[in-house]
Amino acid sequence: MYKTVTDIIVLTSQQEAVFRRLIQGKSQDEIAHDLGISRRMVNRHIESYRRKTKTKSTIAAVAFAIKQGLI
């Protein structure tokens, strides 16, 4: 996933809030309601992190964040 050891991938505060709720089993609609943002914005936070980490699914992105100790 990383090209070099110096490539550090972090979660923004909004991404962290989204991912914490995903771990709790919440749907994107529930997350949007909880955070007061649109479902589209929830999806953008997930997709942005997936692009950064080059993960192929939301589950893989969540697993990556957990492994890295980000959430």
Secondary structure as GFF3:
##gff-version 3
##sequence-region A 1 71
A	DSSP	alpha_helix	13	23	.	.	.	ID=ss1
A	DSSP	alpha_helix	28	35	.	.	.	ID=ss2
A	DSSP	alpha_helix	39	53	.	.	.	ID=ss3
A	DSSP	alpha_helix	58	67	.	.	.	ID=ss4
###
